[in-house]
């Protein structure tokens, strides 16, 4: 009986996680698209973005050269922080396919 309860809970929570994850992901993508669409319209932002991008790239290269392990750990952490809505969708998909 307890096993059946957990299977039902997973089958309910699965689609809920898919919906929540998809909603959050769409909101983030929408926000990013708005920021990107505003960038070319503001020539001062474009001119300021190039030196900032070069500086950021040089910092990434310095970090990579200084400590490979720490760089990879930080990189994976940033990827996971950015992609957690996708993790919700994946877990929800797996849970919604659980059959008793």
PAZAVEX-464610 format. One record per residue (C-alpha): residue number from 1; x negated, y, z. Coordinates in Angstrom, 2 decimals. Layout:
N
<node k="NUM" c1="X" c2="Y" c3="Z"/>
...
END
This chain:
100
<node k="1" c1="0.00" c2="0.00" c3="0.00"/>
<node k="2" c1="-2.84" c2="2.40" c3="0.84"/>
<node k="3" c1="-4.56" c2="1.55" c3="-2.45"/>
<node k="4" c1="-1.38" c2="2.33" c3="-4.35"/>
<node k="5" c1="-1.14" c2="5.70" c3="-2.58"/>
<node k="6" c1="-4.66" c2="6.66" c3="-3.65"/>
<node k="7" c1="-3.97" c2="5.58" c3="-7.23"/>
<node k="8" c1="-0.85" c2="7.74" c3="-7.32"/>
<node k="9" c1="-2.74" c2="10.66" c3="-5.79"/>
<node k="10" c1="-5.44" c2="10.33" c3="-8.45"/>
<node k="11" c1="-2.88" c2="10.14" c3="-11.23"/>
<node k="12" c1="-1.30" c2="13.37" c3="-9.94"/>
<node k="13" c1="-4.56" c2="15.16" c3="-9.15"/>
<node k="14" c1="-6.10" c2="14.22" c3="-12.51"/>
<node k="15" c1="-3.85" c2="16.33" c3="-14.74"/>
<node k="16" c1="-3.88" c2="19.12" c3="-12.15"/>
<node k="17" c1="-7.68" c2="19.27" c3="-12.28"/>
<node k="18" c1="-7.60" c2="19.26" c3="-16.08"/>
<node k="19" c1="-5.19" c2="22.20" c3="-16.12"/>
<node k="20" c1="-7.09" c2="24.19" c3="-13.49"/>
<node k="21" c1="-10.47" c2="23.54" c3="-15.12"/>
<node k="22" c1="-9.17" c2="24.44" c3="-18.57"/>
<node k="23" c1="-7.60" c2="27.65" c3="-17.26"/>
<node k="24" c1="-10.80" c2="28.76" c3="-15.50"/>
<node k="25" c1="-12.91" c2="27.88" c3="-18.52"/>
<node k="26" c1="-10.63" c2="29.83" c3="-20.87"/>
<node k="27" c1="-10.72" c2="32.85" c3="-18.56"/>
<node k="28" c1="-14.53" c2="32.79" c3="-18.47"/>
<node k="29" c1="-14.78" c2="32.41" c3="-22.24"/>
<node k="30" c1="-12.29" c2="35.23" c3="-22.74"/>
<node k="31" c1="-14.30" c2="37.50" c3="-20.45"/>
<node k="32" c1="-17.52" c2="36.62" c3="-22.28"/>
<node k="33" c1="-15.89" c2="37.28" c3="-25.67"/>
<node k="34" c1="-14.70" c2="40.69" c3="-24.50"/>
<node k="35" c1="-18.19" c2="41.58" c3="-23.29"/>
<node k="36" c1="-19.74" c2="40.45" c3="-26.56"/>
<node k="37" c1="-17.19" c2="42.33" c3="-28.65"/>
<node k="38" c1="-17.93" c2="45.55" c3="-26.79"/>
<node k="39" c1="-21.69" c2="45.21" c3="-27.21"/>
<node k="40" c1="-22.07" c2="46.16" c3="-30.91"/>
<node k="41" c1="-19.80" c2="49.17" c3="-30.53"/>
<node k="42" c1="-22.12" c2="50.80" c3="-28.02"/>
<node k="43" c1="-25.45" c2="51.50" c3="-29.74"/>
<node k="44" c1="-27.08" c2="52.48" c3="-26.46"/>
<node k="45" c1="-26.26" c2="49.07" c3="-25.02"/>
<node k="46" c1="-27.76" c2="47.33" c3="-28.04"/>
<node k="47" c1="-30.94" c2="49.36" c3="-27.82"/>
<node k="48" c1="-31.18" c2="48.66" c3="-24.11"/>
<node k="49" c1="-30.38" c2="44.97" c3="-24.56"/>
<node k="50" c1="-33.41" c2="44.23" c3="-26.72"/>
<node k="51" c1="-36.06" c2="45.25" c3="-24.17"/>
<node k="52" c1="-34.05" c2="43.54" c3="-21.44"/>
<node k="53" c1="-33.94" c2="40.32" c3="-23.48"/>
<node k="54" c1="-37.68" c2="40.49" c3="-24.16"/>
<node k="55" c1="-38.39" c2="41.09" c3="-20.47"/>
<node k="56" c1="-36.10" c2="38.20" c3="-19.46"/>
<node k="57" c1="-37.77" c2="35.89" c3="-21.98"/>
<node k="58" c1="-41.21" c2="36.78" c3="-20.64"/>
<node k="59" c1="-40.02" c2="36.07" c3="-17.09"/>
<node k="60" c1="-38.69" c2="32.67" c3="-18.19"/>
<node k="61" c1="-42.02" c2="31.81" c3="-19.82"/>
<node k="62" c1="-43.91" c2="32.91" c3="-16.70"/>
<node k="63" c1="-41.66" c2="30.83" c3="-14.46"/>
<node k="64" c1="-42.05" c2="27.81" c3="-16.71"/>
<node k="65" c1="-45.82" c2="28.15" c3="-16.77"/>
<node k="66" c1="-46.08" c2="28.66" c3="-13.01"/>
<node k="67" c1="-43.98" c2="25.76" c3="-11.76"/>
<node k="68" c1="-42.34" c2="23.26" c3="-14.12"/>
<node k="69" c1="-40.44" c2="21.35" c3="-11.43"/>
<node k="70" c1="-38.93" c2="24.43" c3="-9.80"/>
<node k="71" c1="-38.03" c2="25.87" c3="-13.22"/>
<node k="72" c1="-36.17" c2="22.69" c3="-14.18"/>
<node k="73" c1="-34.38" c2="22.56" c3="-10.83"/>
<node k="74" c1="-33.25" c2="26.17" c3="-11.16"/>
<node k="75" c1="-32.24" c2="25.62" c3="-14.78"/>
<node k="76" c1="-30.10" c2="22.59" c3="-13.90"/>
<node k="77" c1="-28.56" c2="24.49" c3="-10.99"/>
<node k="78" c1="-27.61" c2="27.38" c3="-13.27"/>
<node k="79" c1="-26.12" c2="25.01" c3="-15.82"/>
<node k="80" c1="-24.03" c2="23.30" c3="-13.15"/>
<node k="81" c1="-22.88" c2="26.62" c3="-11.72"/>
<node k="82" c1="-21.88" c2="27.79" c3="-15.18"/>
<node k="83" c1="-20.18" c2="24.56" c3="-16.23"/>
<node k="84" c1="-18.26" c2="23.57" c3="-13.11"/>
<node k="85" c1="-14.87" c2="24.10" c3="-14.82"/>
<node k="86" c1="-15.93" c2="21.43" c3="-17.33"/>
<node k="87" c1="-16.68" c2="19.11" c3="-14.43"/>
<node k="88" c1="-13.12" c2="19.65" c3="-13.16"/>
<node k="89" c1="-11.77" c2="18.74" c3="-16.58"/>
<node k="90" c1="-13.94" c2="15.62" c3="-16.81"/>
<node k="91" c1="-13.04" c2="14.37" c3="-13.32"/>
<node k="92" c1="-9.37" c2="15.11" c3="-13.96"/>
<node k="93" c1="-9.49" c2="13.19" c3="-17.23"/>
<node k="94" c1="-11.07" c2="10.17" c3="-15.57"/>
<node k="95" c1="-8.61" c2="10.25" c3="-12.69"/>
<node k="96" c1="-5.60" c2="10.57" c3="-14.98"/>
<node k="97" c1="-6.67" c2="7.39" c3="-16.80"/>
<node k="98" c1="-6.81" c2="5.30" c3="-13.60"/>
<node k="99" c1="-4.27" c2="2.50" c3="-13.75"/>
<node k="100" c1="-3.27" c2="0.19" c3="-10.97"/>
END
